[in-house]
């Protein structure tokens, strides 16, 4: 780990005084929480995970593990995302509406308890994908800050730090919320999100690395890394049956393999 980058991050964190870390269960926010605890001490740090049908159970459990490792109490804050028509509508701005609502809840929670800032785990590599949620973070600045991004930390820096600090999710593949699996324009419902989560959970019994089950109505489009294709084919019947049992009629394997933000490809095609 680059010591200069590490100290740059710690200096920013010390300047905040007291913080609430938005803990998602992924490696970015886990590293941010550990860094905040080291820079400010556990007494000046809180961890909050916004919960709704958009959060996979595995992500919640990982958030609990990471908060426990950092010695910071974790609060589960109900977000009721599907109650928002803007979120449930699931258009190309969904991520913005969802992120704005969630961080407004976090800001209110933090201010009620006297914390000076809410921290988000965005890093410099996140700009490589279409992420309208980043606009919501910027609109809530300066109370909401992204110190990893400000300190110029990349995903590689984050994983190196996580491994060095013994954070259990250091090698965990990136995982956006379950809503990112649903085709734009298809309403988000508890049933559709549960189908995606159940299908991905079943596939992970055999498949490692990046994995997405994209929801296209009755069709499930599976994205895995091409190196996993042979393994998938060895268990094809079992995996296909598991995905159908999760609630899909048709199951297909995307021959292009996993790629970040593939649901956004339709947006590029229309522009």
C-alpha positions as protocol buffer text, in pm:
chain_id: "A"
residue {
  index: 1
  type: UNK
  ca { x: 0 y: 0 z: 0 }
}
residue {
  index: 2
  type: UNK
  ca { x: 126 y: 348 z: -95 }
}
residue {
  index: 3
  type: UNK
  ca { x: 206 y: 513 z: 242 }
}
residue {
  index: 4
  type: UNK
  ca { x: 162 y: 861 z: 98 }
}
residue {
  index: 5
  type: UNK
  ca { x: -191 y: 778 z: -18 }
}
residue {
  index: 6
  type: UNK
  ca { x: -267 y: 618 z: 316 }
}
residue {
  index: 7
  type: UNK
  ca { x: -157 y: 925 z: 509 }
}
residue {
  index: 8
  type: UNK
  ca { x: -348 y: 1151 z: 269 }
}
residue {
  index: 9
  type: UNK
  ca { x: -665 y: 956 z: 349 }
}
residue {
  index: 10
  type: UNK
  ca { x: -601 y: 953 z: 723 }
}
residue {
  index: 11
  type: UNK
  ca { x: -539 y: 1329 z: 724 }
}
residue {
  index: 12
  type: UNK
  ca { x: -872 y: 1392 z: 555 }
}
residue {
  index: 13
  type: UNK
  ca { x: -1050 y: 1165 z: 800 }
}
residue {
  index: 14
  type: UNK
  ca { x: -893 y: 1335 z: 1103 }
}
residue {
  index: 15
  type: UNK
  ca { x: -1014 y: 1670 z: 973 }
}
residue {
  index: 16
  type: UNK
  ca { x: -1376 y: 1548 z: 979 }
}
residue {
  index: 17
  type: UNK
  ca { x: -1378 y: 1503 z: 1357 }
}
residue {
  index: 18
  type: UNK
  ca { x: -1665 y: 1257 z: 1381 }
}
residue {
  index: 19
  type: UNK
  ca { x: -1827 y: 1056 z: 1102 }
}
residue {
  index: 20
  type: UNK
  ca { x: -2098 y: 815 z: 998 }
}
residue {
  index: 21
  type: UNK
  ca { x: -1979 y: 562 z: 741 }
}
residue {
  index: 22
  type: UNK
  ca { x: -2238 y: 433 z: 494 }
}
residue {
  index: 23
  type: UNK
  ca { x: -2153 y: 62 z: 513 }
}
residue {
  index: 24
  type: UNK
  ca { x: -2277 y: -145 z: 219 }
}
residue {
  index: 25
  type: UNK
  ca { x: -2110 y: -481 z: 278 }
}
residue {
  index: 26
  type: UNK
  ca { x: -1856 y: -429 z: 0 }
}
residue {
  index: 27
  type: UNK
  ca { x: -1482 y: -379 z: 22 }
}
residue {
  index: 28
  type: UNK
  ca { x: -1484 y: -3 z: -45 }
}
residue {
  index: 29
  type: UNK
  ca { x: -1697 y: 97 z: 252 }
}
residue {
  index: 30
  type: UNK
  ca { x: -1533 y: -169 z: 470 }
}
residue {
  index: 31
  type: UNK
  ca { x: -1190 y: -15 z: 410 }
}
residue {
  index: 32
  type: UNK
  ca { x: -1331 y: 333 z: 466 }
}
residue {
  index: 33
  type: UNK
  ca { x: -1477 y: 225 z: 800 }
}
residue {
  index: 34
  type: UNK
  ca { x: -1150 y: 69 z: 914 }
}
residue {
  index: 35
  type: UNK
  ca { x: -955 y: 377 z: 806 }
}
residue {
  index: 36
  type: UNK
  ca { x: -1198 y: 605 z: 990 }
}
residue {
  index: 37
  type: UNK
  ca { x: -1169 y: 395 z: 1305 }
}
residue {
  index: 38
  type: UNK
  ca { x: -789 y: 411 z: 1288 }
}
residue {
  index: 39
  type: UNK
  ca { x: -784 y: 784 z: 1222 }
}
residue {
  index: 40
  type: UNK
  ca { x: -1054 y: 898 z: 1464 }
}
residue {
  index: 41
  type: UNK
  ca { x: -1107 y: 616 z: 1713 }
}
residue {
  index: 42
  type: UNK
  ca { x: -1420 y: 405 z: 1743 }
}
residue {
  index: 43
  type: UNK
  ca { x: -1589 y: 656 z: 1974 }
}
residue {
  index: 44
  type: UNK
  ca { x: -1604 y: 909 z: 1689 }
}
residue {
  index: 45
  type: UNK
  ca { x: -1724 y: 669 z: 1420 }
}
residue {
  index: 46
  type: UNK
  ca { x: -2063 y: 512 z: 1349 }
}
residue {
  index: 47
  type: UNK
  ca { x: -2152 y: 260 z: 1081 }
}
residue {
  index: 48
  type: UNK
  ca { x: -2498 y: 262 z: 922 }
}
residue {
  index: 49
  type: UNK
  ca { x: -2638 y: 23 z: 662 }
}
residue {
  index: 50
  type: UNK
  ca { x: -2951 y: 127 z: 476 }
}
residue {
  index: 51
  type: UNK
  ca { x: -3175 y: -178 z: 445 }
}
residue {
  index: 52
  type: UNK
  ca { x: -3452 y: -263 z: 200 }
}
residue {
  index: 53
  type: UNK
  ca { x: -3540 y: -527 z: -58 }
}
residue {
  index: 54
  type: UNK
  ca { x: -3256 y: -387 z: -272 }
}
residue {
  index: 55
  type: UNK
  ca { x: -2992 y: -516 z: -28 }
}
residue {
  index: 56
  type: UNK
  ca { x: -2898 y: -883 z: -60 }
}
residue {
  index: 57
  type: UNK
  ca { x: -2886 y: -1081 z: 264 }
}
residue {
  index: 58
  type: UNK
  ca { x: -2521 y: -1168 z: 201 }
}
residue {
  index: 59
  type: UNK
  ca { x: -2432 y: -799 z: 180 }
}
residue {
  index: 60
  type: UNK
  ca { x: -2597 y: -731 z: 515 }
}
residue {
  index: 61
  type: UNK
  ca { x: -2409 y: -1015 z: 679 }
}
residue {
  index: 62
  type: UNK
  ca { x: -2078 y: -889 z: 538 }
}
residue {
  index: 63
  type: UNK
  ca { x: -2155 y: -541 z: 669 }
}
residue {
  index: 64
  type: UNK
  ca { x: -2209 y: -688 z: 1016 }
}
residue {
  index: 65
  type: UNK
  ca { x: -1879 y: -876 z: 999 }
}
residue {
  index: 66
  type: UNK
  ca { x: -1683 y: -570 z: 889 }
}
residue {
  index: 67
  type: UNK
  ca { x: -1834 y: -345 z: 1154 }
}
residue {
  index: 68
  type: UNK
  ca { x: -1755 y: -603 z: 1421 }
}
residue {
  index: 69
  type: UNK
  ca { x: -1395 y: -630 z: 1300 }
}
residue {
  index: 70
  type: UNK
  ca { x: -1355 y: -253 z: 1316 }
}
residue {
  index: 71
  type: UNK
  ca { x: -1504 y: -245 z: 1665 }
}
residue {
  index: 72
  type: UNK
  ca { x: -1777 y: -2 z: 1556 }
}
residue {
  index: 73
  type: UNK
  ca { x: -2146 y: -43 z: 1636 }
}
residue {
  index: 74
  type: UNK
  ca { x: -2362 y: -102 z: 1328 }
}
residue {
  index: 75
  type: UNK
  ca { x: -2709 y: 49 z: 1287 }
}
residue {
  index: 76
  type: UNK
  ca { x: -2950 y: -99 z: 1033 }
}
residue {
  index: 77
  type: UNK
  ca { x: -3157 y: 189 z: 899 }
}
residue {
  index: 78
  type: UNK
  ca { x: -3479 y: 95 z: 711 }
}
residue {
  index: 79
  type: UNK
  ca { x: -3486 y: 279 z: 378 }
}
residue {
  index: 80
  type: UNK
  ca { x: -3818 y: 158 z: 229 }
}
residue {
  index: 81
  type: UNK
  ca { x: -3680 y: 213 z: -122 }
}
residue {
  index: 82
  type: UNK
  ca { x: -3973 y: 49 z: -301 }
}
residue {
  index: 83
  type: UNK
  ca { x: -4212 y: 296 z: -138 }
}
residue {
  index: 84
  type: UNK
  ca { x: -4063 y: 567 z: -359 }
}
residue {
  index: 85
  type: UNK
  ca { x: -4230 y: 585 z: -703 }
}
residue {
  index: 86
  type: UNK
  ca { x: -3910 y: 737 z: -844 }
}
residue {
  index: 87
  type: UNK
  ca { x: -3708 y: 433 z: -735 }
}
residue {
  index: 88
  type: UNK
  ca { x: -3969 y: 166 z: -812 }
}
residue {
  index: 89
  type: UNK
  ca { x: -4023 y: 308 z: -1162 }
}
residue {
  index: 90
  type: UNK
  ca { x: -3669 y: 193 z: -1242 }
}
residue {
  index: 91
  type: UNK
  ca { x: -3575 y: 433 z: -1517 }
}
residue {
  index: 92
  type: UNK
  ca { x: -3218 y: 529 z: -1604 }
}
residue {
  index: 93
  type: UNK
  ca { x: -3213 y: 778 z: -1313 }
}
residue {
  index: 94
  type: UNK
  ca { x: -3312 y: 518 z: -1052 }
}
residue {
  index: 95
  type: UNK
  ca { x: -2970 y: 513 z: -889 }
}
residue {
  index: 96
  type: UNK
  ca { x: -2982 y: 890 z: -842 }
}
residue {
  index: 97
  type: UNK
  ca { x: -3321 y: 885 z: -673 }
}
residue {
  index: 98
  type: UNK
  ca { x: -3228 y: 591 z: -452 }
}
residue {
  index: 99
  type: UNK
  ca { x: -2891 y: 731 z: -348 }
}
residue {
  index: 100
  type: UNK
  ca { x: -3042 y: 1074 z: -277 }
}
residue {
  index: 101
  type: UNK
  ca { x: -3314 y: 928 z: -53 }
}
residue {
  index: 102
  type: UNK
  ca { x: -3078 y: 702 z: 134 }
}
residue {
  index: 103
  type: UNK
  ca { x: -2816 y: 966 z: 202 }
}
residue {
  index: 104
  type: UNK
  ca { x: -3078 y: 1218 z: 309 }
}
residue {
  index: 105
  type: UNK
  ca { x: -3184 y: 960 z: 568 }
}
residue {
  index: 106
  type: UNK
  ca { x: -2823 y: 911 z: 673 }
}
residue {
  index: 107
  type: UNK
  ca { x: -2764 y: 1286 z: 700 }
}
residue {
  index: 108
  type: UNK
  ca { x: -3071 y: 1327 z: 921 }
}
residue {
  index: 109
  type: UNK
  ca { x: -2962 y: 1032 z: 1137 }
}
residue {
  index: 110
  type: UNK
  ca { x: -2610 y: 1173 z: 1171 }
}
residue {
  index: 111
  type: UNK
  ca { x: -2719 y: 1527 z: 1255 }
}
residue {
  index: 112
  type: UNK
  ca { x: -2961 y: 1405 z: 1523 }
}
residue {
  index: 113
  type: UNK
  ca { x: -2669 y: 1234 z: 1694 }
}
residue {
  index: 114
  type: UNK
  ca { x: -2413 y: 1508 z: 1654 }
}
residue {
  index: 115
  type: UNK
  ca { x: -2189 y: 1358 z: 1387 }
}
residue {
  index: 116
  type: UNK
  ca { x: -2022 y: 1611 z: 1161 }
}
residue {
  index: 117
  type: UNK
  ca { x: -2009 y: 1418 z: 833 }
}
residue {
  index: 118
  type: UNK
  ca { x: -2147 y: 1117 z: 646 }
}
residue {
  index: 119
  type: UNK
  ca { x: -1888 y: 926 z: 441 }
}
residue {
  index: 120
  type: UNK
  ca { x: -1944 y: 740 z: 114 }
}
residue {
  index: 121
  type: UNK
  ca { x: -1710 y: 473 z: -27 }
}
residue {
  index: 122
  type: UNK
  ca { x: -1680 y: 605 z: -384 }
}
residue {
  index: 123
  type: UNK
  ca { x: -1331 y: 569 z: -533 }
}
residue {
  index: 124
  type: UNK
  ca { x: -1167 y: 721 z: -843 }
}
residue {
  index: 125
  type: UNK
  ca { x: -1240 y: 413 z: -1058 }
}
residue {
  index: 126
  type: UNK
  ca { x: -1615 y: 456 z: -1013 }
}
residue {
  index: 127
  type: UNK
  ca { x: -1611 y: 735 z: -1271 }
}
residue {
  index: 128
  type: UNK
  ca { x: -1548 y: 472 z: -1541 }
}
residue {
  index: 129
  type: UNK
  ca { x: -1913 y: 359 z: -1538 }
}
residue {
  index: 130
  type: UNK
  ca { x: -2248 y: 535 z: -1572 }
}
residue {
  index: 131
  type: UNK
  ca { x: -2336 y: 613 z: -1211 }
}
residue {
  index: 132
  type: UNK
  ca { x: -2601 y: 882 z: -1169 }
}
residue {
  index: 133
  type: UNK
  ca { x: -2594 y: 817 z: -794 }
}
residue {
  index: 134
  type: UNK
  ca { x: -2265 y: 1006 z: -776 }
}
residue {
  index: 135
  type: UNK
  ca { x: -2456 y: 1325 z: -857 }
}
residue {
  index: 136
  type: UNK
  ca { x: -2668 y: 1274 z: -545 }
}
residue {
  index: 137
  type: UNK
  ca { x: -2354 y: 1252 z: -332 }
}
residue {
  index: 138
  type: UNK
  ca { x: -2219 y: 1573 z: -484 }
}
residue {
  index: 139
  type: UNK
  ca { x: -2547 y: 1755 z: -417 }
}
residue {
  index: 140
  type: UNK
  ca { x: -2528 y: 1667 z: -47 }
}
residue {
  index: 141
  type: UNK
  ca { x: -2170 y: 1791 z: -7 }
}
residue {
  index: 142
  type: UNK
  ca { x: -1998 y: 1907 z: 205 }
}
residue {
  index: 143
  type: UNK
  ca { x: -2184 y: 1718 z: 479 }
}
residue {
  index: 144
  type: UNK
  ca { x: -2155 y: 1402 z: 269 }
}
residue {
  index: 145
  type: UNK
  ca { x: -1798 y: 1333 z: 155 }
}
residue {
  index: 146
  type: UNK
  ca { x: -1611 y: 1068 z: -45 }
}
residue {
  index: 147
  type: UNK
  ca { x: -1264 y: 1062 z: 111 }
}
residue {
  index: 148
  type: UNK
  ca { x: -1138 y: 761 z: -86 }
}
residue {
  index: 149
  type: UNK
  ca { x: -1207 y: 947 z: -408 }
}
residue {
  index: 150
  type: UNK
  ca { x: -1066 y: 1272 z: -271 }
}
residue {
  index: 151
  type: UNK
  ca { x: -746 y: 1095 z: -163 }
}
residue {
  index: 152
  type: UNK
  ca { x: -718 y: 940 z: -514 }
}
residue {
  index: 153
  type: UNK
  ca { x: -760 y: 580 z: -401 }
}
residue {
  index: 154
  type: UNK
  ca { x: -824 y: 327 z: -676 }
}
residue {
  index: 155
  type: UNK
  ca { x: -993 y: -11 z: -643 }
}
residue {
  index: 156
  type: UNK
  ca { x: -648 y: -169 z: -639 }
}
residue {
  index: 157
  type: UNK
  ca { x: -541 y: 55 z: -349 }
}
residue {
  index: 158
  type: UNK
  ca { x: -854 y: -41 z: -160 }
}
residue {
  index: 159
  type: UNK
  ca { x: -803 y: -415 z: -206 }
}
residue {
  index: 160
  type: UNK
  ca { x: -438 y: -390 z: -105 }
}
residue {
  index: 161
  type: UNK
  ca { x: -533 y: -204 z: 213 }
}
residue {
  index: 162
  type: UNK
  ca { x: -815 y: -446 z: 290 }
}
residue {
  index: 163
  type: UNK
  ca { x: -584 y: -743 z: 256 }
}
residue {
  index: 164
  type: UNK
  ca { x: -315 y: -582 z: 470 }
}
residue {
  index: 165
  type: UNK
  ca { x: -566 y: -488 z: 739 }
}
residue {
  index: 166
  type: UNK
  ca { x: -720 y: -835 z: 748 }
}
residue {
  index: 167
  type: UNK
  ca { x: -1063 y: -729 z: 623 }
}
residue {
  index: 168
  type: UNK
  ca { x: -1243 y: -1052 z: 522 }
}
residue {
  index: 169
  type: UNK
  ca { x: -1408 y: -909 z: 208 }
}
residue {
  index: 170
  type: UNK
  ca { x: -1076 y: -791 z: 57 }
}
residue {
  index: 171
  type: UNK
  ca { x: -1112 y: -1020 z: -247 }
}
residue {
  index: 172
  type: UNK
  ca { x: -1491 y: -1003 z: -273 }
}
residue {
  index: 173
  type: UNK
  ca { x: -1612 y: -918 z: -625 }
}
residue {
  index: 174
  type: UNK
  ca { x: -1784 y: -583 z: -665 }
}
residue {
  index: 175
  type: UNK
  ca { x: -2159 y: -615 z: -620 }
}
residue {
  index: 176
  type: UNK
  ca { x: -2406 y: -339 z: -701 }
}
residue {
  index: 177
  type: UNK
  ca { x: -2750 y: -349 z: -541 }
}
residue {
  index: 178
  type: UNK
  ca { x: -3010 y: -599 z: -662 }
}
residue {
  index: 179
  type: UNK
  ca { x: -3199 y: -329 z: -852 }
}
residue {
  index: 180
  type: UNK
  ca { x: -2908 y: -308 z: -1098 }
}
residue {
  index: 181
  type: UNK
  ca { x: -3010 y: -653 z: -1226 }
}
residue {
  index: 182
  type: UNK
  ca { x: -3357 y: -545 z: -1337 }
}
residue {
  index: 183
  type: UNK
  ca { x: -3398 y: -417 z: -1691 }
}
residue {
  index: 184
  type: UNK
  ca { x: -3468 y: -44 z: -1709 }
}
residue {
  index: 185
  type: UNK
  ca { x: -3838 y: 29 z: -1743 }
}
residue {
  index: 186
  type: UNK
  ca { x: -3942 y: -288 z: -1557 }
}
residue {
  index: 187
  type: UNK
  ca { x: -4093 y: -192 z: -1221 }
}
residue {
  index: 188
  type: UNK
  ca { x: -3897 y: -295 z: -915 }
}
residue {
  index: 189
  type: UNK
  ca { x: -4094 y: -533 z: -694 }
}
residue {
  index: 190
  type: UNK
  ca { x: -4006 y: -745 z: -397 }
}
residue {
  index: 191
  type: UNK
  ca { x: -4079 y: -1059 z: -601 }
}
residue {
  index: 192
  type: UNK
  ca { x: -3845 y: -966 z: -886 }
}
residue {
  index: 193
  type: UNK
  ca { x: -3564 y: -869 z: -653 }
}
residue {
  index: 194
  type: UNK
  ca { x: -3608 y: -1189 z: -452 }
}
residue {
  index: 195
  type: UNK
  ca { x: -3594 y: -1395 z: -772 }
}
residue {
  index: 196
  type: UNK
  ca { x: -3260 y: -1239 z: -867 }
}
residue {
  index: 197
  type: UNK
  ca { x: -3115 y: -1292 z: -521 }
}
residue {
  index: 198
  type: UNK
  ca { x: -3230 y: -1655 z: -507 }
}
residue {
  index: 199
  type: UNK
  ca { x: -3089 y: -1728 z: -852 }
}
residue {
  index: 200
  type: UNK
  ca { x: -2751 y: -1571 z: -775 }
}
residue {
  index: 201
  type: UNK
  ca { x: -2730 y: -1752 z: -442 }
}
residue {
  index: 202
  type: UNK
  ca { x: -2790 y: -2085 z: -619 }
}
residue {
  index: 203
  type: UNK
  ca { x: -2529 y: -2013 z: -887 }
}
residue {
  index: 204
  type: UNK
  ca { x: -2265 y: -1924 z: -629 }
}
residue {
  index: 205
  type: UNK
  ca { x: -2263 y: -2284 z: -511 }
}
residue {
  index: 206
  type: UNK
  ca { x: -2041 y: -2353 z: -810 }
}
residue {
  index: 207
  type: UNK
  ca { x: -1945 y: -2021 z: -970 }
}
residue {
  index: 208
  type: UNK
  ca { x: -1680 y: -1790 z: -828 }
}
residue {
  index: 209
  type: UNK
  ca { x: -1580 y: -1441 z: -933 }
}
residue {
  index: 210
  type: UNK
  ca { x: -1814 y: -1185 z: -1086 }
}
residue {
  index: 211
  type: UNK
  ca { x: -2170 y: -1306 z: -1135 }
}
residue {
  index: 212
  type: UNK
  ca { x: -2494 y: -1133 z: -1227 }
}
residue {
  index: 213
  type: UNK
  ca { x: -2842 y: -1264 z: -1304 }
}
residue {
  index: 214
  type: UNK
  ca { x: -3002 y: -997 z: -1522 }
}
residue {
  index: 215
  type: UNK
  ca { x: -3381 y: -990 z: -1501 }
}
residue {
  index: 216
  type: UNK
  ca { x: -3561 y: -954 z: -1835 }
}
residue {
  index: 217
  type: UNK
  ca { x: -3914 y: -1050 z: -1735 }
}
residue {
  index: 218
  type: UNK
  ca { x: -3949 y: -1429 z: -1774 }
}
residue {
  index: 219
  type: UNK
  ca { x: -3589 y: -1451 z: -1900 }
}
residue {
  index: 220
  type: UNK
  ca { x: -3280 y: -1469 z: -1677 }
}
residue {
  index: 221
  type: UNK
  ca { x: -2959 y: -1363 z: -1852 }
}
residue {
  index: 222
  type: UNK
  ca { x: -2658 y: -1496 z: -1662 }
}
residue {
  index: 223
  type: UNK
  ca { x: -2330 y: -1308 z: -1673 }
}
residue {
  index: 224
  type: UNK
  ca { x: -2018 y: -1482 z: -1540 }
}
residue {
  index: 225
  type: UNK
  ca { x: -1651 y: -1448 z: -1621 }
}
residue {
  index: 226
  type: UNK
  ca { x: -1557 y: -1643 z: -1938 }
}
residue {
  index: 227
  type: UNK
  ca { x: -1307 y: -1855 z: -1742 }
}
residue {
  index: 228
  type: UNK
  ca { x: -1608 y: -1995 z: -1555 }
}
residue {
  index: 229
  type: UNK
  ca { x: -1794 y: -2106 z: -1869 }
}
residue {
  index: 230
  type: UNK
  ca { x: -1659 y: -2461 z: -1863 }
}
residue {
  index: 231
  type: UNK
  ca { x: -1750 y: -2504 z: -1497 }
}
residue {
  index: 232
  type: UNK
  ca { x: -2096 y: -2366 z: -1566 }
}
residue {
  index: 233
  type: UNK
  ca { x: -2143 y: -2615 z: -1848 }
}
residue {
  index: 234
  type: UNK
  ca { x: -2040 y: -2905 z: -1626 }
}
residue {
  index: 235
  type: UNK
  ca { x: -2329 y: -2819 z: -1392 }
}
residue {
  index: 236
  type: UNK
  ca { x: -2561 y: -2674 z: -1654 }
}
residue {
  index: 237
  type: UNK
  ca { x: -2870 y: -2881 z: -1577 }
}
residue {
  index: 238
  type: UNK
  ca { x: -2846 y: -2825 z: -1202 }
}
residue {
  index: 239
  type: UNK
  ca { x: -2784 y: -2451 z: -1240 }
}
residue {
  index: 240
  type: UNK
  ca { x: -3052 y: -2402 z: -1501 }
}
residue {
  index: 241
  type: UNK
  ca { x: -3307 y: -2578 z: -1280 }
}
residue {
  index: 242
  type: UNK
  ca { x: -3205 y: -2366 z: -980 }
}
residue {
  index: 243
  type: UNK
  ca { x: -3253 y: -2042 z: -1174 }
}
residue {
  index: 244
  type: UNK
  ca { x: -3592 y: -2156 z: -1306 }
}
residue {
  index: 245
  type: UNK
  ca { x: -3698 y: -2252 z: -954 }
}
residue {
  index: 246
  type: UNK
  ca { x: -3609 y: -1898 z: -845 }
}
residue {
  index: 247
  type: UNK
  ca { x: -3889 y: -1771 z: -1066 }
}
residue {
  index: 248
  type: UNK
  ca { x: -3774 y: -1760 z: -1429 }
}
residue {
  index: 249
  type: UNK
  ca { x: -3916 y: -1947 z: -1730 }
}
residue {
  index: 250
  type: UNK
  ca { x: -3614 y: -1913 z: -1958 }
}
residue {
  index: 251
  type: UNK
  ca { x: -3243 y: -1918 z: -1872 }
}
residue {
  index: 252
  type: UNK
  ca { x: -2960 y: -1801 z: -2096 }
}
residue {
  index: 253
  type: UNK
  ca { x: -2585 y: -1759 z: -2056 }
}
residue {
  index: 254
  type: UNK
  ca { x: -2449 y: -1432 z: -2197 }
}
residue {
  index: 255
  type: UNK
  ca { x: -2159 y: -1535 z: -2422 }
}
residue {
  index: 256
  type: UNK
  ca { x: -1988 y: -1200 z: -2379 }
}
residue {
  index: 257
  type: UNK
  ca { x: -1944 y: -1279 z: -2012 }
}
residue {
  index: 258
  type: UNK
  ca { x: -1964 y: -1044 z: -1716 }
}
residue {
  index: 259
  type: UNK
  ca { x: -1902 y: -678 z: -1784 }
}
residue {
  index: 260
  type: UNK
  ca { x: -1958 y: -382 z: -1557 }
}
residue {
  index: 261
  type: UNK
  ca { x: -2279 y: -194 z: -1624 }
}
residue {
  index: 262
  type: UNK
  ca { x: -2411 y: -416 z: -1903 }
}
residue {
  index: 263
  type: UNK
  ca { x: -2765 y: -300 z: -1827 }
}
residue {
  index: 264
  type: UNK
  ca { x: -2651 y: 46 z: -1939 }
}
residue {
  index: 265
  type: UNK
  ca { x: -2567 y: -78 z: -2290 }
}
residue {
  index: 266
  type: UNK
  ca { x: -2924 y: -9 z: -2402 }
}
residue {
  index: 267
  type: UNK
  ca { x: -2880 y: 352 z: -2296 }
}
residue {
  index: 268
  type: UNK
  ca { x: -2568 y: 386 z: -2514 }
}
residue {
  index: 269
  type: UNK
  ca { x: -2748 y: 221 z: -2805 }
}
residue {
  index: 270
  type: UNK
  ca { x: -3034 y: 470 z: -2785 }
}
residue {
  index: 271
  type: UNK
  ca { x: -2811 y: 778 z: -2763 }
}
